[in-house]
Amino acid sequence: MVKKEWRGRASDRVIVVEDAALHQQHSPALEALVLDERYSWVRQRGLHASREHDSIRLYHLLFWAFDLVAVWGCLKYWVWFLLKRPKGRDQLGLGILGTVFFGGVHPLLKIAHEGVTSWTALAVLYAAPLVGKHKTGWRWAVFRLWMGHPECQAVRNRLLDVADRVHDELERLWATRRDQEIHIASLACGSAAAVLWATWYFCQARPTARVRVTLVDLDAYSLEMANRLAAELGLSVRTLEVNIGVFIRQCQASGEKFALIDETGFLDYRPDAAFVENCRTVRQIIEPGGLFLAAQIGHSRTQAHRKWTIGWLMLIPRSSKRLRELLEQSGYAQAQIDEGTEPNGIYHLAACRVAACQAE
């Protein structure tokens, strides 16, 4: 593991996030939301920080307005659906949702909407409290209102939860294998912000530690951003542009296993049968005593806003009880599942310990 002290960028390398630069999804300004520590939610909040549960009374008072926007988005979508009769997941018409009241207000909201839960959308959600903090004008005010919504707070809380879990597990592993390299992986990783920042914090405190990070995703641009963030942090990573199922089969063939696997950005989209099959096969490439991290978006009073306005149409909400049931069906022992929910009651995170007898 290459250790690098974090230093502020030279002035000629600082990318200022200006309004005009945000209209392109692949712009340097958008990439700065991932690469610049000033916009990193994990870096600015730190490990084991308090979770967001802010202005909840304000949002409760405004729920009727958010509900109306969601109803408008729902009606518009179904009119379009009945007229067009699309076929296939790629023709669901996500772009028609909420364009006036959400994506039509601010370019960052448009990116969050059109990217659904891609790395670009998540970069906007993660950086929103930082990038919009001192901006003026009504568009930025609406941006802050939407990005402070409980659904968006929950996504940032999930980010911090994952970072804390990864860091704490690295510390636990360090206590028992100081002379060994620690292998961890993130599947459907996106920009891998939580895993990379957690690893950076750990390596700053343990400069002699050796951590090998494997990042798997089908999106080449996500992996590029993860590589660039790792380079900024002085971390060595292996990135693989491959399907998760193919990656698991490759690991099974080579005998490669990991002390920790993070898959917190993937399972929200899997039907029950696919969820169980995925988690069961992932378990086979985790070391005895290793940890599997799974996250699940839940049911909430505001899930209509999530679906019909923000545009996360394909997410499958589940209760924490259902999440635990599916993990047990996947072969994780009930006593080895540590499950919790962030303060807004929206996102659930489960840390599953693989017993020695389960690893095979």
Summary of the structure (lengths in Angstrom):
residues: 360
radius of gyration: 20.2
end to end distance: 29.1
largest distance: 63.7
contacts: 1191
relative contact order: 0.13
helix: 54%
strand: 13%
